[in-house]
Amino acid sequence: MNKIDFNPKIKQLKKKARKRSLLETFENELPTFVDIHDLIEGEAIDYSVEEKRDIRHLKGKYERFWLDSSRNVVYKDVLNIQPDGKVTIRSVKNIYAGMASYILNTTLQISINMLNEETPIAMNMMMFVGRNEKEDIECMHALCLSTNADNQASVHHEILVPVLKQETTTLPQRVVVDSLEFFKLNYRYPELMRNLQQRTPTAPTRVKW
């Protein structure tokens, strides 16, 4: 017999010890998510995204339409506003990154500052939203201030159309005017081309066509 078993102090500890249930033992021995991540990566990372209260009613995907300088091609980009206000724009060739802000309960401002995660750029989009929820918006009329091919400041009219179902697949597109794809687009959004061709210094304060 082991001498430890006859030690008075050990006997006293055994009397005071509380027998744990099998369920409690199982729960305590299960590795948590952080434990597993620690084993794999060596450190824990918080993957939660902090939601901005002022932007959460506008988060999600949008189709962004704009005309090129020749006004013979319509571009459709996929713009996504994250819950924390971060913005990505996926075009036919590039990916842009920036931040969105909802100002004075009326205006949505999107500031793009990065191209393909490496090249700094300057592009600002501003549009009237009012107090409307995304589900109540047909389209948003935006003024976009950016630089043209000659690095001159340029402003033009753009249209953002909400994608109300997140599972809906939408892809960037380059649509040549008077092509078959253009007629399909015009059938879907009859007022799109007329609005894109506007040369007004201010955007309409409405969320309807």
Buried (B, 14 or more C-beta within 10 A) or exposed (E): EEEEEEEEEEEEEEEEEEEEEEEEEEEEEEEEEEEEBEEEEEEEEEEEEEEBEEBBBBBBBBBBBBBEEEEEBBBBBBBBBBBBBBBBBBBEEEBBBBBBBBEEEEBBBBBBBBBEEEEEBEBBBBBBBEEBEBEEBBBBBBBBEBEEEEEEEEEBBBBBBBBEEEEEEBEBBBBEBEEEBBEEBBEEBEEBBEBBEEEEEEBBEEBEB
